[in-house]
Structures are given as C-alpha cells and as structure tokens.
Amino acid sequence: MSTNHELHYTPNNITVLGVKEVLEFSEREIILSLEHSGLRVSGKELKLIEADMEKGVLKASGTLSSLNYGGGAKESLVKKLFK
C-alpha cells in the first residue's frame, strides 16, 4: 500500500484510499488510521459499503459535514474515550 491517500466525495458517496485501519464507525462519524495521520469523517446517516484493509479502501455512503486530519487517529480515539 502506498504512503499517500486519496479521498473522493460525491453527494452521498465517500471513498478513501490508503486506509490502514478503521478505528471507529457510526452513523455520525468514521475514524480512520492513515499511514502518517488520522482522519475523522463526520456526517449524517453514514453507512459502510466496503472496507478492504488489504487494498486500503473504505467506501461509505451518507452526507459529509466535515473532515479533520490530525496527529494520529489512535490518539484522538483514546482522548475521546476518556473524556
């Protein structure tokens, strides 16, 4: 898998390439681990279509409201759990 990633969004379709791990998935939030960072996708009615970690592909549907890249998704998840 490449160290780069790609994000494609069309109304109600979200595709992320270069995903190492899906750390959390709900109808309102997806937290992903990428090669050098984390990615938090927030929205409404998010539904998992495909998650193939061997290929590094995540596909979801729903309405996207925000994207947040940050210092590692695992750190963000831990902070979230202990709030």
N, CA, C and O atoms as a GROMACS GRO file, in nm:
protein
  332
    1MET      N    1   0.083  -0.117   0.000
    1MET     CA    2   0.000   0.000   0.000
    1MET      C    3   0.088   0.124   0.000
    1MET      O    4   0.192   0.127   0.066
    2SER      N    5   0.048   0.223  -0.073
    2SER     CA    6   0.120   0.349  -0.084
    2SER      C    7   0.110   0.428   0.046
    2SER      O    8   0.017   0.409   0.124
    3THR      N    9   0.208   0.519   0.069
    3THR     CA   10   0.202   0.604   0.188
    3THR      C   11   0.110   0.723   0.166
    3THR      O   12   0.081   0.795   0.261
    4ASN      N   13   0.064   0.747   0.045
    4ASN     CA   14  -0.030   0.854   0.016
    4ASN      C   15  -0.171   0.803   0.032
    4ASN      O   16  -0.195   0.683   0.040
    5HIS      N   17  -0.264   0.897   0.038
    5HIS     CA   18  -0.404   0.857   0.041
    5HIS      C   19  -0.484   0.949  -0.050
    5HIS      O   20  -0.437   1.056  -0.088
    6GLU      N   21  -0.602   0.906  -0.084
    6GLU     CA   22  -0.694   0.986  -0.166
    6GLU      C   23  -0.830   0.982  -0.102
    6GLU      O   24  -0.870   0.882  -0.041
    7LEU      N   25  -0.903   1.092  -0.116
    7LEU     CA   26  -1.041   1.099  -0.070
    7LEU      C   27  -1.126   1.150  -0.184
    7LEU      O   28  -1.096   1.253  -0.244
    8HIS      N   29  -1.231   1.077  -0.214
    8HIS     CA   30  -1.324   1.115  -0.321
    8HIS      C   31  -1.462   1.128  -0.259
    8HIS      O   32  -1.506   1.040  -0.185
    9TYR      N   33  -1.530   1.240  -0.290
    9TYR     CA   34  -1.665   1.260  -0.237
    9TYR      C   35  -1.755   1.313  -0.346
    9TYR      O   36  -1.725   1.413  -0.412
   10THR      N   37  -1.864   1.244  -0.365
   10THR     CA   38  -1.973   1.293  -0.450
   10THR      C   39  -2.095   1.286  -0.360
   10THR      O   40  -2.093   1.214  -0.260
   11PRO      N   41  -2.200   1.356  -0.390
   11PRO     CA   42  -2.316   1.354  -0.300
   11PRO      C   43  -2.354   1.210  -0.260
   11PRO      O   44  -2.388   1.127  -0.343
   12ASN      N   45  -2.346   1.187  -0.130
   12ASN     CA   46  -2.382   1.059  -0.067
   12ASN      C   47  -2.284   0.945  -0.089
   12ASN      O   48  -2.316   0.832  -0.051
   13ASN      N   49  -2.167   0.968  -0.149
   13ASN     CA   50  -2.067   0.862  -0.165
   13ASN      C   51  -1.930   0.913  -0.122
   13ASN      O   52  -1.884   1.018  -0.168
   14ILE      N   53  -1.866   0.837  -0.033
   14ILE     CA   54  -1.734   0.873   0.020
   14ILE      C   55  -1.642   0.754  -0.005
   14ILE      O   56  -1.675   0.641   0.031
   15THR      N   57  -1.526   0.779  -0.067
   15THR     CA   58  -1.426   0.675  -0.088
   15THR      C   59  -1.292   0.727  -0.038
   15THR      O   60  -1.250   0.836  -0.075
   16VAL      N   61  -1.227   0.650   0.047
   16VAL     CA   62  -1.094   0.686   0.096
   16VAL      C   63  -1.000   0.572   0.060
   16VAL      O   64  -1.027   0.456   0.090
   17LEU      N   65  -0.889   0.606  -0.005
   17LEU     CA   66  -0.785   0.511  -0.042
   17LEU      C   67  -0.662   0.537   0.045
   17LEU      O   68  -0.635   0.652   0.079
   18GLY      N   69  -0.590   0.434   0.082
   18GLY     CA   70  -0.472   0.449   0.166
   18GLY      C   71  -0.503   0.433   0.314
   18GLY      O   72  -0.429   0.482   0.399
   19VAL      N   73  -0.612   0.364   0.345
   19VAL     CA   74  -0.654   0.343   0.483
   19VAL      C   75  -0.579   0.223   0.542
   19VAL      O   76  -0.572   0.117   0.480
   20LYS      N   77  -0.523   0.242   0.661
   20LYS     CA   78  -0.457   0.130   0.730
   20LYS      C   79  -0.554   0.056   0.820
   20LYS      O   80  -0.548  -0.067   0.830
   21GLU      N   81  -0.645   0.130   0.885
   21GLU     CA   82  -0.734   0.067   0.981
   21GLU      C   83  -0.857   0.155   1.003
   21GLU      O   84  -0.847   0.278   1.004
   22VAL      N   85  -0.972   0.092   1.020
   22VAL     CA   86  -1.094   0.162   1.060
   22VAL      C   87  -1.102   0.148   1.211
   22VAL      O   88  -1.121   0.038   1.262
   23LEU      N   89  -1.089   0.259   1.282
   23LEU     CA   90  -1.087   0.255   1.427
   23LEU      C   91  -1.227   0.268   1.487
   23LEU      O   92  -1.255   0.213   1.594
   24GLU      N   93  -1.313   0.340   1.418
   24GLU     CA   94  -1.449   0.358   1.469
   24GLU      C   95  -1.541   0.390   1.353
   24GLU      O   96  -1.503   0.459   1.258
   25PHE      N   97  -1.664   0.339   1.360
   25PHE     CA   98  -1.761   0.367   1.255
   25PHE      C   99  -1.899   0.375   1.318
   25PHE      O  100  -1.942   0.282   1.386
   26SER      N  101  -1.968   0.487   1.296
   26SER     CA  102  -2.106   0.502   1.341
   26SER      C  103  -2.182   0.580   1.235
   26SER      O  104  -2.126   0.618   1.133
   27GLU      N  105  -2.309   0.603   1.259
   27GLU     CA  106  -2.389   0.679   1.163
   27GLU      C  107  -2.347   0.826   1.155
   27GLU      O  108  -2.385   0.896   1.062
   28ARG      N  109  -2.268   0.872   1.253
   28ARG     CA  110  -2.228   1.012   1.254
   28ARG      C  111  -2.078   1.036   1.240
   28ARG      O  112  -2.035   1.149   1.219
   29GLU      N  113  -1.997   0.930   1.250
   29GLU     CA  114  -1.853   0.953   1.249
   29GLU      C  115  -1.777   0.828   1.206
   29GLU      O  116  -1.812   0.716   1.243
   30ILE      N  117  -1.671   0.850   1.128
   30ILE     CA  118  -1.578   0.744   1.090
   30ILE      C  119  -1.440   0.792   1.131
   30ILE      O  120  -1.399   0.902   1.095
   31ILE      N  121  -1.367   0.710   1.205
   31ILE     CA  122  -1.230   0.745   1.243
   31ILE      C  123  -1.138   0.642   1.179
   31ILE      O  124  -1.151   0.522   1.200
   32LEU      N  125  -1.043   0.694   1.100
   32LEU     CA  126  -0.953   0.610   1.022
   32LEU      C  127  -0.808   0.635   1.060
   32LEU      O  128  -0.771   0.746   1.099
   33SER      N  129  -0.727   0.533   1.049
   33SER     CA  130  -0.583   0.545   1.060
   33SER      C  131  -0.526   0.540   0.920
   33SER      O  132  -0.548   0.444   0.845
   34LEU      N  133  -0.451   0.645   0.885
   34LEU     CA  134  -0.380   0.650   0.757
   34LEU      C  135  -0.232   0.626   0.785
   34LEU      O  136  -0.195   0.606   0.901
   35GLU      N  137  -0.149   0.627   0.685
   35GLU     CA  138  -0.007   0.596   0.703
   35GLU      C  139   0.062   0.688   0.805
   35GLU      O  140   0.133   0.639   0.893
   36HIS      N  141   0.041   0.819   0.796
   36HIS     CA  142   0.112   0.912   0.884
   36HIS      C  143   0.019   1.001   0.964
   36HIS      O  144   0.066   1.096   1.027
   37SER      N  145  -0.108   0.975   0.965
   37SER     CA  146  -0.201   1.063   1.033
   37SER      C  147  -0.332   0.991   1.055
   37SER      O  148  -0.349   0.875   1.016
   38GLY      N  149  -0.422   1.060   1.116
   38GLY     CA  150  -0.557   1.009   1.134
   38GLY      C  151  -0.654   1.094   1.055
   38GLY      O  152  -0.623   1.207   1.018
   39LEU      N  153  -0.771   1.040   1.029
   39LEU     CA  154  -0.874   1.113   0.957
   39LEU      C  155  -1.007   1.085   1.025
   39LEU      O  156  -1.046   0.970   1.044
   40ARG      N  157  -1.075   1.193   1.062
   40ARG     CA  158  -1.209   1.183   1.119
   40ARG      C  159  -1.307   1.240   1.019
   40ARG      O  160  -1.298   1.357   0.981
   41VAL      N  161  -1.401   1.158   0.976
   41VAL     CA  162  -1.506   1.197   0.882
   41VAL      C  163  -1.635   1.209   0.962
   41VAL      O  164  -1.679   1.112   1.024
   42SER      N  165  -1.695   1.326   0.960
   42SER     CA  166  -1.822   1.346   1.032
   42SER      C  167  -1.932   1.371   0.932
   42SER      O  168  -1.910   1.432   0.827
   43GLY      N  169  -2.052   1.325   0.965
   43GLY     CA  170  -2.164   1.344   0.876
   43GLY      C  171  -2.292   1.289   0.933
   43GLY      O  172  -2.305   1.271   1.054
   44LYS      N  173  -2.388   1.263   0.845
   44LYS     CA  174  -2.517   1.208   0.885
   44LYS      C  175  -2.546   1.083   0.804
   44LYS      O  176  -2.511   1.073   0.687
   45GLU      N  177  -2.611   0.989   0.868
   45GLU     CA  178  -2.655   0.865   0.803
   45GLU      C  179  -2.542   0.794   0.730
   45GLU      O  180  -2.561   0.744   0.619
   46LEU      N  181  -2.423   0.790   0.793
   46LEU     CA  182  -2.309   0.722   0.732
   46LEU      C  183  -2.330   0.571   0.738
   46LEU      O  184  -2.368   0.518   0.843
   47LYS      N  185  -2.307   0.505   0.628
   47LYS     CA  186  -2.323   0.360   0.619
   47LYS      C  187  -2.201   0.301   0.549
   47LYS      O  188  -2.155   0.354   0.447
   48LEU      N  189  -2.150   0.194   0.603
   48LEU     CA  190  -2.034   0.127   0.546
   48LEU      C  191  -2.077   0.045   0.424
   48LEU      O  192  -2.168  -0.037   0.433
   49ILE      N  193  -2.010   0.068   0.313
   49ILE     CA  194  -2.035  -0.009   0.191
   49ILE      C  195  -1.927  -0.115   0.174
   49ILE      O  196  -1.956  -0.231   0.146
   50GLU      N  197  -1.800  -0.074   0.192
   50GLU     CA  198  -1.688  -0.167   0.175
   50GLU      C  199  -1.571  -0.121   0.262
   50GLU      O  200  -1.543  -0.002   0.271
   51ALA      N  201  -1.504  -0.216   0.324
   51ALA     CA  202  -1.381  -0.189   0.398
   51ALA      C  203  -1.284  -0.303   0.368
   51ALA      O  204  -1.300  -0.413   0.420
   52ASP      N  205  -1.186  -0.277   0.284
   52ASP     CA  206  -1.087  -0.376   0.244
   52ASP      C  207  -0.950  -0.324   0.284
   52ASP      O  208  -0.888  -0.247   0.210
   53MET      N  209  -0.902  -0.365   0.402
   53MET     CA  210  -0.776  -0.312   0.453
   53MET      C  211  -0.655  -0.367   0.379
   53MET      O  212  -0.548  -0.305   0.382
   54GLU      N  213  -0.668  -0.482   0.313
   54GLU     CA  214  -0.557  -0.532   0.231
   54GLU      C  215  -0.531  -0.438   0.115
   54GLU      O  216  -0.416  -0.418   0.076
   55LYS      N  217  -0.637  -0.381   0.058
   55LYS     CA  218  -0.624  -0.285  -0.051
   55LYS      C  219  -0.621  -0.141  -0.001
   55LYS      O  220  -0.590  -0.050  -0.077
   56GLY      N  221  -0.654  -0.120   0.127
   56GLY     CA  222  -0.655   0.015   0.184
   56GLY      C  223  -0.774   0.098   0.139
   56GLY      O  224  -0.762   0.219   0.124
   57VAL      N  225  -0.889   0.033   0.116
   57VAL     CA  226  -1.007   0.101   0.061
   57VAL      C  227  -1.121   0.103   0.162
   57VAL      O  228  -1.155   0.000   0.222
   58LEU      N  229  -1.180   0.221   0.180
   58LEU     CA  230  -1.302   0.233   0.256
   58LEU      C  231  -1.404   0.306   0.169
   58LEU      O  232  -1.375   0.412   0.113
   59LYS      N  233  -1.523   0.248   0.158
   59LYS     CA  234  -1.632   0.313   0.085
   59LYS      C  235  -1.750   0.323   0.179
   59LYS      O  236  -1.786   0.227   0.248
   60ALA      N  237  -1.811   0.442   0.181
   60ALA     CA  238  -1.927   0.465   0.267
   60ALA      C  239  -2.025   0.554   0.192
   60ALA      O  240  -1.990   0.619   0.094
   61SER      N  241  -2.148   0.555   0.241
   61SER     CA  242  -2.247   0.646   0.187
   61SER      C  243  -2.296   0.733   0.301
   61SER      O  244  -2.281   0.698   0.418
   62GLY      N  245  -2.356   0.847   0.268
   62GLY     CA  246  -2.408   0.938   0.368
   62GLY      C  247  -2.375   1.082   0.332
   62GLY      O  248  -2.315   1.109   0.228
   63THR      N  249  -2.415   1.171   0.419
   63THR     CA  250  -2.392   1.314   0.399
   63THR      C  251  -2.271   1.358   0.478
   63THR      O  252  -2.269   1.345   0.601
   64LEU      N  253  -2.170   1.409   0.411
   64LEU     CA  254  -2.045   1.454   0.472
   64LEU      C  255  -2.064   1.595   0.527
   64LEU      O  256  -2.116   1.683   0.458
   65SER      N  257  -2.021   1.617   0.653
   65SER     CA  258  -2.028   1.752   0.709
   65SER      C  259  -1.890   1.809   0.740
   65SER      O  260  -1.871   1.930   0.734
   66SER      N  261  -1.791   1.722   0.775
   66SER     CA  262  -1.656   1.774   0.799
   66SER      C  263  -1.552   1.664   0.789
   66SER      O  264  -1.582   1.545   0.806
   67LEU      N  265  -1.429   1.706   0.762
   67LEU     CA  266  -1.312   1.619   0.759
   67LEU      C  267  -1.207   1.682   0.851
   67LEU      O  268  -1.182   1.802   0.843
   68ASN      N  269  -1.147   1.602   0.938
   68ASN     CA  270  -1.042   1.652   1.026
   68ASN      C  271  -0.923   1.558   1.021
   68ASN      O  272  -0.933   1.440   1.056
   69TYR      N  273  -0.811   1.612   0.976
   69TYR     CA  274  -0.686   1.536   0.978
   69TYR      C  275  -0.616   1.573   1.106
   69TYR      O  276  -0.622   1.687   1.151
   70GLY      N  277  -0.549   1.475   1.166
   70GLY     CA  278  -0.480   1.509   1.289
   70GLY      C  279  -0.374   1.410   1.325
   70GLY      O  280  -0.351   1.309   1.258
   71GLY      N  281  -0.309   1.443   1.436
   71GLY     CA  282  -0.193   1.370   1.482
   71GLY      C  283  -0.219   1.224   1.512
   71GLY      O  284  -0.182   1.181   1.621
   72GLY      N  285  -0.276   1.151   1.432
   72GLY     CA  286  -0.294   1.009   1.457
   72GLY      C  287  -0.431   0.979   1.512
   72GLY      O  288  -0.470   1.031   1.617
   73ALA      N  289  -0.502   0.898   1.442
   73ALA     CA  290  -0.639   0.866   1.480
   73ALA      C  291  -0.644   0.792   1.613
   73ALA      O  292  -0.739   0.808   1.689
   74LYS      N  293  -0.544   0.710   1.642
   74LYS     CA  294  -0.547   0.634   1.767
   74LYS      C  295  -0.543   0.728   1.886
   74LYS      O  296  -0.615   0.707   1.984
   75GLU      N  297  -0.461   0.831   1.880
   75GLU     CA  298  -0.455   0.928   1.987
   75GLU      C  299  -0.590   0.996   2.004
   75GLU      O  300  -0.637   1.012   2.117
   76SER      N  301  -0.653   1.037   1.896
   76SER     CA  302  -0.783   1.102   1.903
   76SER      C  303  -0.887   1.009   1.963
   76SER      O  304  -0.970   1.053   2.042
   77LEU      N  305  -0.884   0.882   1.928
   77LEU     CA  306  -0.980   0.787   1.980
   77LEU      C  307  -0.962   0.770   2.130
   77LEU      O  308  -1.060   0.766   2.204
   78VAL      N  309  -0.838   0.760   2.176
   78VAL     CA  310  -0.810   0.745   2.318
   78VAL      C  311  -0.859   0.868   2.394
   78VAL      O  312  -0.923   0.854   2.499
   79LYS      N  313  -0.831   0.987   2.343
   79LYS     CA  314  -0.879   1.109   2.408
   79LYS      C  315  -1.031   1.109   2.416
   79LYS      O  316  -1.088   1.149   2.517
   80LYS      N  317  -1.095   1.066   2.310
   80LYS     CA  318  -1.240   1.063   2.306
   80LYS      C  319  -1.297   0.966   2.408
   80LYS      O  320  -1.398   0.996   2.472
   81LEU      N  321  -1.234   0.852   2.426
   81LEU     CA  322  -1.282   0.752   2.519
   81LEU      C  323  -1.273   0.797   2.665
   81LEU      O  324  -1.356   0.758   2.748
   82PHE      N  325  -1.175   0.880   2.696
   82PHE     CA  326  -1.153   0.921   2.835
   82PHE      C  327  -1.201   1.061   2.867
   82PHE      O  328  -1.159   1.119   2.967
   83LYS      N  329  -1.289   1.117   2.784
   83LYS     CA  330  -1.347   1.250   2.813
   83LYS      C  331  -1.445   1.239   2.925
   83LYS      O  332  -1.505   1.339   2.964
   0.00000   0.00000   0.00000
